[in-house]
Amino acid sequence: MQVFTYSEARQNLAKLLTLAQTREVEIRRKDGSLFSLKAKQQTKRSPFDVPGVNTNATTADIVAAVHESRET
């Protein structure tokens, strides 16, 4: 784990983010506060991949609703 001071982190943000992709990076302030930076795992899901909704609608109900919406 690599530790940066606040000033170093601010001056080298691009390098810091690149390092954080592969390992945990710490940033230490003058007052002793310590912060940890770690990249989040990306999911390879589509934003349209949503769970289905169970209804009591039948295929005939849906077809009738589509026909009705096209008439007006």
Beta strands, then each sheet from edge to edge (+ up, - down):
strand 1: 2-5
strand 2: 25-28
strand 3: 34-37
sheet 1: 1+ 2+ 3-
end
